[in-house]
């Protein structure tokens, strides 16, 4: 892949072409080690590849073929260097952490450079890279970066943990699953076995024998010590902040220093968990969706303390699972639940007010809005307790009545009606021959 570099100081504009940088120097001095030109030479370039457009400053420094970041008039044009004399002489205001690969890949990006004595308008201009140092791994190397993850630990083997263990083992990783007691461990093993049978064997992705061999390859334990040599440990226990923080304190002591720790929380603050460890730079959120073998999305939640290389490594890992990763902010609910939870809570309020029955509301949303399932079927599938904890966390953060759990939801959670996993939620799943009836 060649040498790798990082831009640590930029004066006006920064441009990349995915893994390729596109840098132009106008009316100023450039380091000869960057472009292989005389320090006093003025450089301009023309773009022979895709058309570029501009965005406002400070919006980040990674750039694709369709986007250029920098300052300008906001209409995709840039002023002459002479119209910004202060840009020629002043020291850079900010030290950006933007990352760029080695310049010898410019030609692959369809870009050409040539010297010029003119100071006229350039396609993109007034760019000044001050310092380059080795450190970056570009986008195309994410699969290689994921190779640094070979062994994955999963703590908690309920509905989510078993699905994560299933897809991770199926992708070829060594997997260690930990539960707190022999009874829960055996139940977790059965959850993994059922997940493989339902989503892989019955779908024709593997044979019965291959499914059994996949389960046999997963190491099940009630101790934390087998996680010591894991490259990535994913927590998937109950949505309780105190329990999660205690677990991560223990994992931080046991796991090797270079291991990445991740939480599968649906709503809790990732930063609050990260700061109890001595590796906040190697800590992030990794939110899978239920059922894990089916749902393609994974939210990757980066804190202000998470190192960029940690995010890149986990992005590569998620892609090897056949999932689509998206970056989400460290705010309660992240992206999906921030939109989904108010909808589910409103459905419960409609039921409380006697607007309609669960079946009628579900049917209305399926037939009227084209949803694959109605809100009450979805609540039972996700778990009423999980939804309640997410809603409570979001309400505590935003103090918005939309996120306040309805009294009916709270009573059902206290009564143990958590949905499919307990046999009863808004529907009764103990009556299998009837396909479940409204509770």
Buried (B, 14 or more C-beta within 10 A) or exposed (E): EEEBBBBBBBBBBBBBBBBBBBBBBBBBBBBEEBBEBEEEBBBBBEBEBEEBEBBEBEEEBBBEBEBBBBBBEEEEEBBBBEEBEEBBEEEBEEEBEBBBBBBEBBEEBBBEBEEBEEBEEBBBBBBBBBBBEEBBBBBEBBEEBBBBBEBBBBBBBBBBBBBBBBBBBBBEBBBBBBBBEEEBBEBBBEBBBEBBBBBBBEEEEBEEEEBBEBBEEBBBBEEBEBBBBBBBBBBBBEBEBEEBBEBBEEBBEBBEEEBBBBBBBBBBBBBEBBBBBEBBBBBBBBBBBBBBBEBEBBBBBBBEBBBBBBBBBBBBBBBBBEBEBBEBBBBBBBBBBBEBBBEBBEBBBBBEEEEBEBBBBBEBBBEEEEBEEBBBBBBBBBBBBBBBBBBBBBBEBBEEEEBBBBEBBBEBBEEEBBBBBBBBBBBBBEEEEEEBEBB
